[in-house]
């Protein structure tokens, strides 16, 4: 009986220790906001020297969610017909309090092969760039696509582009929770 109690106690101690070692993925502080002034929305922050694709202009009053920032640009989901995931100058947002750095937030993942990064959660949307093996990818949100797949909003720290790719094209565990966009 004593031996059984010692083994049970040891198992409980190990279980508690294992629980303490498990870490949750990094996260971002999603801020619900809106566009204060008409502003262009890009797939990368425009002052980084990168060639950026302009998604169009986000009109004043458009609902938006901001996930992180790079320099003077917040990574947002611009709601509405286009539902674009990209960068806008933070001065154009009503809530200018995003404090999560895009290089430190989100859930990290990778891809095994070249995977397209698209302007929206749809295989028919234009390809912004490729995600490649070894890229440092940060996932910020997930949304269903019109093709029946789950798509994730990604910031690629290598090149600093943002957009959508199919969740199944990433190495995200199926058990990792990603909040909706």
TILUM-808740 format. One line per 4 residues: their letters; for each residue y negated, x negated, z of N, C-alpha, C, O. Coordinates in Angstrom, 2 decimals, decimal comma. Layout:
! residues N
a) Y X Z Y X Z Y X Z Y X Z; ...
//
This chain:
! residues 181
xxxx) 1,20 -0,82 0,00 0,00 0,00 0,00 -1,26 -0,87 0,00 -2,20 -0,61 -0,75; -1,28 -1,93 0,86 -2,42 -2,84 0,89 -2,64 -3,49 -0,45 -3,77 -3,66 -0,91; -1,52 -3,86 -1,08 -1,60 -4,51 -2,38 -2,22 -3,57 -3,42 -3,02 -4,00 -4,25; -1,85 -2,30 -3,39 -2,40 -1,30 -4,30 -3,90 -1,13 -4,07 -4,67 -1,03 -5,02
xxxx) -4,32 -1,09 -2,81 -5,74 -0,96 -2,49 -6,53 -2,17 -2,98 -7,64 -2,02 -3,48; -5,97 -3,37 -2,84 -6,65 -4,58 -3,29 -6,82 -4,56 -4,81 -7,88 -4,93 -5,32; -5,77 -4,14 -5,54 -5,85 -4,07 -6,99 -6,85 -3,00 -7,43 -7,60 -3,20 -8,38; -6,87 -1,88 -6,73 -7,81 -0,81 -7,04 -9,24 -1,28 -6,78 -10,13 -1,04 -7,60
xxxx) -9,46 -1,94 -5,65 -10,79 -2,46 -5,32 -11,23 -3,49 -6,35 -12,39 -3,50 -6,76; -10,31 -4,35 -6,77 -10,65 -5,37 -7,78 -11,01 -4,70 -9,11 -11,94 -5,14 -9,79; -10,29 -3,65 -9,47 -10,57 -2,94 -10,72 -11,95 -2,28 -10,66 -12,68 -2,27 -11,65; -12,30 -1,72 -9,51 -13,60 -1,07 -9,36 -14,71 -2,12 -9,46 -15,72 -1,88 -10,13
xxxx) -14,54 -3,26 -8,82 -15,54 -4,32 -8,87 -15,72 -4,79 -10,31 -16,85 -4,98 -10,76; -14,63 -4,98 -11,04 -14,72 -5,40 -12,44 -15,41 -4,35 -13,30 -16,22 -4,68 -14,17; -15,10 -3,09 -13,06 -15,73 -2,01 -13,83 -17,23 -1,97 -13,60 -18,00 -1,81 -14,54; -17,65 -2,11 -12,34 -19,08 -2,11 -12,02 -19,75 -3,32 -12,66 -20,84 -3,20 -13,23
xxxx) -19,12 -4,49 -12,57 -19,68 -5,71 -13,17 -19,81 -5,56 -14,68 -20,83 -5,95 -15,25; -18,81 -4,99 -15,32 -18,85 -4,79 -16,77 -19,97 -3,83 -17,15 -20,65 -4,04 -18,16; -20,17 -2,80 -16,37 -21,24 -1,84 -16,63 -22,60 -2,51 -16,55 -23,50 -2,20 -17,33; -22,74 -3,43 -15,63 -24,02 -4,12 -15,46 -24,28 -5,09 -16,61 -25,44 -5,40 -16,89
xxxx) -23,23 -5,57 -17,28 -23,40 -6,52 -18,37 -23,70 -5,83 -19,69 -24,21 -6,47 -20,61; -23,40 -4,55 -19,80 -23,67 -3,81 -21,02 -25,17 -3,56 -21,12 -25,78 -3,04 -20,19; -25,75 -3,94 -22,25 -27,18 -3,71 -22,44 -27,36 -2,66 -23,53 -26,54 -2,53 -24,44; -28,43 -1,94 -23,42 -28,74 -0,96 -24,45 -29,53 -1,66 -25,54 -30,17 -2,68 -25,28
xxxx) -29,51 -1,15 -26,75 -30,28 -1,77 -27,81 -31,77 -1,69 -27,51 -32,23 -0,82 -26,78; -32,51 -2,63 -28,09 -33,96 -2,59 -27,93 -34,46 -1,27 -28,51 -33,82 -0,68 -29,39; -35,55 -0,81 -28,02 -36,07 0,44 -28,53 -37,55 0,32 -28,80 -38,18 -0,68 -28,46; -38,08 1,31 -29,40 -39,50 1,37 -29,69 -40,08 2,59 -29,02 -39,38 3,57 -28,77
xxxx) -41,34 2,53 -28,75 -42,03 3,68 -28,19 -42,57 4,48 -29,36 -43,57 4,11 -29,98; -41,92 5,60 -29,65 -42,36 6,46 -30,74 -43,51 7,30 -30,22 -43,39 7,99 -29,21; -44,62 7,24 -30,92 -45,82 7,99 -30,52 -46,10 9,04 -31,58 -46,25 8,73 -32,76; -46,17 10,28 -31,15 -46,55 11,38 -32,05 -48,07 11,31 -32,22 -48,81 11,27 -31,24
xxxx) -48,51 11,31 -33,47 -49,94 11,21 -33,73 -50,25 11,93 -35,04 -49,42 12,69 -35,54; -51,40 11,70 -35,58 -51,76 12,21 -36,89 -52,73 11,23 -37,53 -53,23 10,30 -36,90; -52,99 11,47 -38,81 -53,89 10,61 -39,56 -55,31 11,13 -39,35 -55,61 12,30 -39,59; -56,17 10,24 -38,90 -57,56 10,61 -38,62 -58,41 10,58 -39,88 -59,23 11,47 -40,12
xxxx) -58,21 9,55 -40,68 -58,97 9,37 -41,92 -58,01 9,06 -43,07 -56,98 8,41 -42,87; -58,34 9,52 -44,27 -57,53 9,20 -45,45 -57,28 7,70 -45,49 -58,21 6,90 -45,40; -56,00 7,31 -45,64 -55,66 5,89 -45,63 -54,44 5,62 -46,49 -53,54 6,46 -46,57; -54,39 4,46 -47,14 -53,22 4,10 -47,93 -52,03 3,75 -47,03 -52,21 3,20 -45,94
xxxx) -50,83 4,08 -47,50 -49,59 3,79 -46,80 -48,79 2,82 -47,67 -48,55 3,08 -48,84; -48,39 1,68 -47,07 -47,70 0,62 -47,79 -46,32 0,37 -47,20 -46,02 0,79 -46,08; -45,46 -0,32 -47,97 -44,13 -0,67 -47,45 -44,17 -1,94 -46,60 -43,16 -2,29 -46,00; -45,31 -2,64 -46,54 -45,46 -3,80 -45,66 -46,91 -3,88 -45,20 -47,79 -3,28 -45,83
xxxx) -47,17 -4,61 -44,12 -48,57 -4,75 -43,69 -49,33 -5,55 -44,75 -48,87 -6,62 -45,15; -50,47 -5,05 -45,20 -51,12 -5,63 -46,37 -51,85 -6,94 -46,12 -52,26 -7,59 -47,08; -52,05 -7,36 -44,88 -52,76 -8,61 -44,65 -51,81 -9,79 -44,42 -52,24 -10,84 -43,94; -50,52 -9,63 -44,74 -49,55 -10,70 -44,52 -49,38 -11,59 -45,75 -48,64 -12,57 -45,69
xxxx) -50,05 -11,29 -46,83 -49,91 -12,08 -48,04 -48,73 -11,64 -48,91 -48,54 -12,19 -49,99; -47,96 -10,67 -48,45 -46,83 -10,16 -49,24 -47,33 -9,23 -50,33 -48,42 -8,66 -50,23; -46,53 -9,08 -51,36 -46,81 -8,08 -52,38 -46,27 -6,76 -51,84 -45,07 -6,62 -51,63; -47,15 -5,81 -51,61 -46,77 -4,55 -50,98 -46,83 -3,41 -51,99 -47,69 -3,38 -52,87
xxxx) -45,91 -2,47 -51,84 -45,89 -1,26 -52,66 -46,68 -0,19 -51,94 -46,45 0,06 -50,75; -47,61 0,43 -52,63 -48,41 1,51 -52,05 -47,69 2,83 -52,30 -47,47 3,22 -53,44; -47,33 3,51 -51,20 -46,67 4,82 -51,30 -47,64 5,90 -51,75 -47,23 6,93 -52,28; -48,92 5,67 -51,53 -49,94 6,67 -51,80 -50,88 6,74 -50,61 -50,86 5,88 -49,73
xxxx) -51,70 7,77 -50,60 -52,65 7,94 -49,50 -52,16 9,01 -48,55 -51,67 10,05 -48,97; -52,29 8,73 -47,26 -51,97 9,72 -46,23 -53,27 10,46 -45,91 -54,22 9,85 -45,41; -53,32 11,75 -46,21 -54,56 12,50 -45,98 -54,84 12,73 -44,50 -53,92 12,77 -43,68; -56,11 12,88 -44,16 -56,50 13,19 -42,79 -55,79 14,47 -42,36 -55,65 15,41 -43,14
xxxx) -55,33 14,50 -41,12 -54,64 15,66 -40,57 -53,14 15,63 -40,73 -52,44 16,45 -40,14; -52,61 14,69 -41,52 -51,16 14,58 -41,70 -50,51 14,16 -40,39 -50,96 13,21 -39,75; -49,44 14,86 -40,00 -48,70 14,45 -38,80 -47,97 13,14 -39,09 -47,52 12,90 -40,20; -47,88 12,31 -38,07 -47,23 11,02 -38,23 -46,58 10,61 -36,91 -46,95 11,09 -35,84
xxxx) -45,61 9,72 -37,02 -44,99 9,10 -35,85 -45,12 7,60 -36,03 -44,76 7,07 -37,08; -45,63 6,92 -35,02 -45,75 5,47 -35,10 -44,67 4,84 -34,22 -44,43 5,29 -33,10; -44,02 3,78 -34,74 -42,88 3,16 -34,08 -43,16 1,76 -33,56 -42,62 1,36 -32,53; -44,01 1,01 -34,26 -44,29 -0,37 -33,88 -45,49 -0,85 -34,68 -46,04 -0,10 -35,49
xxxx) -45,90 -2,10 -34,44 -47,03 -2,64 -35,18 -46,78 -4,07 -35,63 -45,97 -4,79 -35,04; -47,49 -4,47 -36,68 -47,61 -5,86 -37,13 -49,09 -6,06 -37,40 -49,66 -5,41 -38,28; -49,72 -6,94 -36,65 -51,16 -7,20 -36,78 -51,93 -5,89 -36,63 -51,80 -5,21 -35,61; -52,71 -5,52 -37,63 -53,53 -4,30 -37,55 -52,86 -3,08 -38,16 -53,52 -2,07 -38,40
xxxx) -51,56 -3,17 -38,42 -50,87 -2,09 -39,10 -49,75 -1,52 -38,25 -48,96 -2,27 -37,66; -49,68 -0,19 -38,18 -48,60 0,49 -37,48 -47,55 0,94 -38,49 -47,88 1,39 -39,59; -46,28 0,81 -38,10 -45,18 1,32 -38,91 -45,03 2,79 -38,54 -44,76 3,12 -37,39; -45,20 3,67 -39,53 -45,19 5,11 -39,26 -44,23 5,85 -40,19 -43,84 5,34 -41,24
xxxx) -43,88 7,06 -39,78 -43,28 8,03 -40,67 -44,37 9,05 -40,92 -44,82 9,72 -40,00; -44,80 9,16 -42,16 -45,81 10,14 -42,55 -45,06 11,41 -42,90 -44,33 11,45 -43,89; -45,25 12,45 -42,11 -44,51 13,69 -42,31 -45,06 14,49 -43,48 -46,16 14,25 -43,96; -44,28 15,43 -43,92 -44,70 16,28 -45,02 -43,75 16,18 -46,17 -42,57 15,87 -46,00
xxxx) -44,25 16,43 -47,35 -43,42 16,44 -48,54 -42,79 15,08 -48,79 -41,61 15,01 -49,16; -43,53 14,00 -48,59 -43,01 12,69 -48,96 -42,16 12,03 -47,87 -41,24 11,29 -48,19; -42,45 12,29 -46,60 -41,72 11,68 -45,48 -41,51 10,18 -45,71 -40,38 9,70 -45,69; -42,58 9,47 -45,92 -42,52 8,04 -46,18 -42,55 7,25 -44,87 -43,20 7,65 -43,91
xxxx) -41,83 6,14 -44,86 -41,75 5,23 -43,73 -42,44 3,95 -44,16 -41,92 3,22 -45,00; -43,60 3,66 -43,59 -44,35 2,49 -44,03 -45,50 2,17 -43,11 -45,61 2,71 -42,01; -46,36 1,27 -43,57 -47,44 0,74 -42,75 -48,79 1,34 -43,13 -49,10 1,54 -44,31; -49,58 1,61 -42,10 -50,93 2,12 -42,27 -51,82 1,39 -41,27 -51,38 1,04 -40,17
xxxx) -53,06 1,14 -41,65 -53,97 0,50 -40,71 -54,13 1,39 -39,49 -54,41 2,59 -39,61; -53,95 0,81 -38,30 -53,96 1,61 -37,08 -55,27 2,34 -36,87 -55,30 3,35 -36,16; -56,37 1,88 -37,47 -57,66 2,54 -37,31 -57,65 3,95 -37,91 -58,47 4,79 -37,53; -56,73 4,21 -38,84 -56,65 5,53 -39,47 -55,89 6,54 -38,63 -55,86 7,73 -38,96
xxxx) -55,27 6,09 -37,53 -54,48 6,99 -36,68 -55,32 7,56 -35,54 -56,23 6,90 -35,05; -55,00 8,78 -35,14 -55,68 9,39 -34,00 -55,31 8,64 -32,72 -56,19 8,28 -31,93; -54,02 8,39 -32,51 -53,54 7,65 -31,34 -53,36 6,19 -31,74 -52,49 5,87 -32,56; -54,17 5,33 -31,17 -54,17 3,91 -31,54 -53,52 3,05 -30,46 -53,90 1,89 -30,28
xxxx) -52,54 3,60 -29,74 -51,98 2,93 -28,56 -50,58 2,35 -28,74 -49,90 2,12 -27,75; -50,14 2,11 -29,97 -48,80 1,55 -30,15 -48,75 0,13 -29,58 -49,61 -0,70 -29,89; -47,75 -0,14 -28,73 -47,66 -1,46 -28,08 -46,36 -2,19 -28,38 -46,13 -3,27 -27,84; -45,50 -1,62 -29,23 -44,23 -2,27 -29,57 -44,40 -3,12 -30,83 -44,79 -2,61 -31,88
xxxx) -44,11 -4,39 -30,71 -44,17 -5,32 -31,84 -42,94 -5,07 -32,73 -41,82 -5,02 -32,22; -43,14 -4,91 -34,03 -42,03 -4,61 -34,95 -40,95 -5,69 -34,93 -39,79 -5,39 -35,22; -41,31 -6,92 -34,61 -40,35 -8,01 -34,58 -39,49 -7,98 -33,31 -38,49 -8,70 -33,23; -39,87 -7,17 -32,33 -39,13 -7,11 -31,07 -38,52 -5,74 -30,79 -37,67 -5,63 -29,91
xxxx) -38,93 -4,70 -31,50 -38,46 -3,35 -31,22 -37,30 -2,94 -32,10 -36,80 -3,72 -32,92; -36,89 -1,71 -31,93 -35,83 -1,15 -32,74 -34,45 -1,65 -32,34 -34,31 -2,40 -31,38; -33,47 -1,22 -33,08 -32,08 -1,64 -32,89 -31,74 -2,61 -34,01 -31,87 -2,28 -35,19; -31,31 -3,80 -33,64 -31,02 -4,81 -34,66 -29,70 -4,54 -35,36 -28,73 -4,07 -34,76
xxxx) -29,71 -4,85 -36,65 -28,49 -4,73 -37,45 -28,55 -5,73 -38,59 -29,46 -6,55 -38,68; -27,56 -5,63 -39,47 -27,49 -6,50 -40,63 -26,76 -5,76 -41,74 -26,28 -4,64 -41,55; -26,69 -6,39 -42,89 -25,89 -5,89 -44,00 -25,00 -7,03 -44,48 -25,32 -8,20 -44,29; -23,87 -6,68 -45,09 -22,94 -7,69 -45,60 -23,22 -8,08 -47,04 -22,80 -9,15 -47,49
xxxx) -23,91 -7,22 -47,76 -24,13 -7,45 -49,19 -25,51 -6,89 -49,54 -26,09 -6,15 -48,75; -26,03 -7,23 -50,71 -27,33 -6,70 -51,12 -27,31 -5,18 -51,08 -26,41 -4,53 -51,60; -28,33 -4,64 -50,46 -28,45 -3,21 -50,25 -29,88 -2,81 -50,57 -30,81 -3,47 -50,10; -30,11 -1,76 -51,34 -31,49 -1,38 -51,65 -32,23 -0,78 -50,46 -31,67 0,00 -49,68
xxxx) -33,49 -1,16 -50,33 -34,41 -0,56 -49,37 -35,28 0,38 -50,18 -35,98 -0,05 -51,10; -35,24 1,67 -49,86 -35,89 2,68 -50,69 -37,13 3,28 -50,02 -37,30 3,18 -48,81; -37,97 3,89 -50,84 -39,21 4,48 -50,36 -38,99 5,73 -49,52 -39,83 6,06 -48,68; -37,88 6,41 -49,73 -37,58 7,60 -48,93 -36,07 7,71 -48,75 -35,31 6,93 -49,32
xxxx) -35,64 8,68 -47,97 -34,21 8,84 -47,64 -33,49 9,60 -48,74 -33,03 10,73 -48,55; -33,40 8,96 -49,91 -32,80 9,60 -51,07 -32,43 8,51 -52,08 -33,23 7,61 -52,32; -31,23 8,57 -52,65 -30,84 7,53 -53,62 -31,69 7,54 -54,89 -31,68 6,57 -55,64; -32,42 8,62 -55,14 -33,28 8,70 -56,32 -34,67 8,13 -56,09 -35,45 8,01 -57,03
xxxx) -34,99 7,78 -54,83 -36,30 7,19 -54,54 -36,34 5,76 -55,05 -35,31 5,09 -55,14; -37,52 5,33 -55,37 -37,69 3,98 -55,89 -37,23 2,91 -54,91 -37,37 3,05 -53,69; -36,69 1,83 -55,47 -36,24 0,70 -54,67 -37,43 -0,21 -54,40 -38,10 -0,68 -55,32; -37,69 -0,46 -53,10 -38,82 -1,30 -52,71 -38,45 -2,78 -52,74 -39,22 -3,61 -53,20
xxxx) -37,27 -3,08 -52,23 -36,76 -4,46 -52,19 -35,28 -4,39 -51,85 -34,73 -3,31 -51,67; -34,66 -5,54 -51,77 -33,26 -5,62 -51,36 -33,16 -6,10 -49,93 -33,94 -6,94 -49,49; -32,18 -5,57 -49,21 -31,78 -6,12 -47,92 -30,61 -7,03 -48,23 -29,74 -6,66 -49,02; -30,57 -8,21 -47,62 -29,52 -9,17 -47,95 -28,85 -9,68 -46,67 -29,41 -9,59 -45,58
xxxx) -27,66 -10,22 -46,84 -26,94 -10,83 -45,73 -27,85 -11,88 -45,09 -28,45 -12,70 -45,77; -27,95 -11,83 -43,78 -28,79 -12,78 -43,05 -30,18 -12,27 -42,74 -30,89 -12,88 -41,94; -30,60 -11,15 -43,35 -31,92 -10,59 -43,03 -31,93 -10,06 -41,61 -30,94 -9,51 -41,13; -33,06 -10,23 -40,94 -33,24 -9,70 -39,58 -33,77 -8,28 -39,70 -34,95 -8,07 -39,98
xxxx) -32,90 -7,30 -39,49 -33,24 -5,90 -39,69 -33,40 -5,18 -38,36 -32,62 -5,38 -37,43; -34,43 -4,33 -38,28 -34,70 -3,54 -37,09 -34,71 -2,07 -37,49 -35,52 -1,66 -38,33; -33,82 -1,28 -36,91 -33,72 0,15 -37,22 -34,55 0,93 -36,20 -34,44 0,70 -35,00; -35,38 1,84 -36,70 -36,26 2,61 -35,82 -35,94 4,09 -35,75 -36,25 4,73 -34,75
xxxx) -35,33 4,65 -36,79 -35,03 6,08 -36,74 -34,01 6,42 -37,81 -33,67 5,58 -38,65; -33,54 7,66 -37,78 -32,53 8,11 -38,74 -32,89 9,52 -39,22 -33,44 10,32 -38,47; -32,55 9,79 -40,48 -32,78 11,14 -41,01 -31,72 11,46 -42,06 -31,21 10,56 -42,74; -31,38 12,74 -42,18 -30,41 13,12 -43,20 -31,05 13,04 -44,58 -32,22 13,38 -44,76
xxxx) -30,28 12,59 -45,53 -30,76 12,53 -46,90 -30,30 13,73 -47,69 -29,39 14,44 -47,28; -30,94 13,96 -48,82 -30,55 15,09 -49,67 -29,17 14,87 -50,29 -28,58 15,80 -50,83; -28,66 13,64 -50,20 -27,34 13,33 -50,76 -26,22 13,51 -49,74 -25,06 13,20 -50,05; -26,54 14,00 -48,53 -25,53 14,22 -47,51 -25,27 13,00 -46,63 -24,50 13,09 -45,68
xxxx) -25,91 11,87 -46,91 -25,76 10,66 -46,11 -26,82 10,61 -45,01 -27,87 11,25 -45,11; -26,53 9,84 -43,98 -27,53 9,53 -42,96 -28,28 8,29 -43,42 -27,67 7,31 -43,84; -29,59 8,32 -43,35 -30,44 7,21 -43,76 -31,19 6,69 -42,54 -31,57 7,46 -41,66; -31,40 5,38 -42,49 -32,12 4,78 -41,36 -33,42 4,16 -41,84 -33,48 3,55 -42,91
xxxx) -34,47 4,33 -41,02 -35,76 3,69 -41,26 -35,68 2,27 -40,74 -35,44 2,05 -39,55; -35,89 1,31 -41,62 -35,68 -0,11 -41,30 -36,94 -0,92 -41,53 -37,70 -0,68 -42,48; -37,16 -1,88 -40,64 -38,14 -2,94 -40,85 -37,36 -4,22 -41,05 -36,57 -4,61 -40,19; -37,57 -4,88 -42,18 -36,92 -6,15 -42,48 -37,90 -7,27 -42,10 -38,90 -7,48 -42,78
xxxx) -37,60 -7,96 -41,01 -38,49 -9,02 -40,53 -38,58 -10,17 -41,54 -39,56 -10,92 -41,54; -37,58 -10,32 -42,40 -37,62 -11,33 -43,48 -38,33 -10,68 -44,67 -37,70 -9,97 -45,45; -39,59 -10,92 -44,81 -40,35 -10,32 -45,90 -41,25 -9,20 -45,42 -42,19 -8,82 -46,12; -40,98 -8,66 -44,25 -41,81 -7,65 -43,59 -41,97 -6,36 -44,38 -43,05 -5,78 -44,40
xxxx) -40,90 -5,92 -45,04 -40,94 -4,65 -45,75 -40,23 -3,58 -44,92 -39,32 -3,88 -44,15; -40,64 -2,34 -45,09 -40,04 -1,21 -44,38 -39,67 -0,13 -45,39 -40,31 0,02 -46,43; -38,62 0,61 -45,06 -38,18 1,70 -45,91 -36,88 2,27 -45,37 -36,55 2,09 -44,20; -36,14 2,95 -46,24 -34,90 3,59 -45,84 -33,70 2,98 -46,57 -33,81 2,58 -47,73
xxxx) -32,58 2,92 -45,88 -31,30 2,59 -46,49 -30,23 3,45 -45,84 -30,42 3,94 -44,73; -29,13 3,64 -46,53 -28,04 4,44 -45,96 -27,48 3,74 -44,72 -27,25 2,53 -44,73; -27,27 4,50 -43,66 -26,71 3,94 -42,44 -25,36 3,28 -42,73 -25,05 2,23 -42,15; -24,57 3,87 -43,61 -23,24 3,33 -43,92 -23,32 1,97 -44,62 -22,31 1,26 -44,67
xxxx) -24,47 1,59 -45,15 -24,63 0,29 -45,79 -25,00 -0,81 -44,79 -25,09 -1,98 -45,15; -25,22 -0,42 -43,53 -25,55 -1,39 -42,48 -24,33 -1,66 -41,62 -23,29 -1,01 -41,77; -24,45 -2,62 -40,73 -23,38 -2,93 -39,78 -23,61 -2,26 -38,43 -23,11 -2,75 -37,41; -24,34 -1,15 -38,41 -24,54 -0,40 -37,17 -23,21 0,20 -36,73 -22,49 0,79 -37,53
xxxx) -22,90 0,06 -35,47 -21,72 0,70 -34,92 -21,91 2,21 -34,99 -23,02 2,70 -34,80; -20,85 2,97 -35,25 -20,98 4,43 -35,26 -21,32 4,98 -33,88 -21,71 6,14 -33,75; -21,16 4,16 -32,85 -21,42 4,60 -31,48 -22,85 4,33 -31,03 -23,23 4,76 -29,95; -23,65 3,63 -31,86 -25,03 3,36 -31,51 -25,88 4,58 -31,84 -25,87 5,07 -32,97
xxxx) -26,60 5,07 -30,85 -27,47 6,22 -31,04 -28,78 5,78 -31,66 -29,43 4,85 -31,16; -29,18 6,43 -32,74 -30,47 6,19 -33,39 -31,19 7,54 -33,38 -30,64 8,54 -33,84; -32,41 7,57 -32,85 -33,14 8,84 -32,76 -33,58 9,30 -34,15 -33,71 8,50 -35,08; -33,81 10,58 -34,27 -34,26 11,16 -35,53 -35,68 10,70 -35,84 -36,48 10,43 -34,94
x) -35,98 10,60 -37,14 -37,33 10,24 -37,56 -38,26 11,42 -37,33 -39,46 11,32 -37,62
//
